[in-house]
């Protein structure tokens, strides 16, 4: 089964906002802390082309950050993506 992965830091308000949205939809997610792990941050930049946090993946689909996650939710596309990836949600 696919998972949702959220790359975060401990002092990130946008991270809290993204995790709150996922939790409100009863979506289980893996939280990967990048605090002090510069190699992991650099690898994420190479993977996404973005330096901002959070960075969110639904299965293998790169969503972007908190703003993009919320936009997908408002449009109804987040539920469709979760369904396609077989990720349970409420």
C-alpha positions, 0 to 999 in steps of 0.5 A, a space after each residue: 500500500 502507498 503512503 503519504 510522506 511529509 518532510 518537515 522541520 520542528 519549527 515549521 508552521 506550514 508543516 503543522 498546517 499540512 499535517 493538521 489537514 492530513 489528520 483531519 482527513 484521517 490520513 496516516 502519514 510518515 513524518 520525516 524530520 530534516 532537523 540538522 540533516 543537511 544531506 537529507 535536505 540536499 537529497 530532497 532538493 535534488 529530488 523536488 527542485 524545491 528548498 521549502 518545507 514541508 515537501 509532501 508525497 502521496 505515494 510516488 506523486 509529488 504534491 509540493 508544499 502545504 499550499 499545494 496540498 490545501 489547494 488540492 483539498 479545496 478542488 477535491 483532487 486530494 481525495 481522488 489522488 488518495 483513492 488512486 494511490 489506495 490510501 485510506 482517508 475519511 
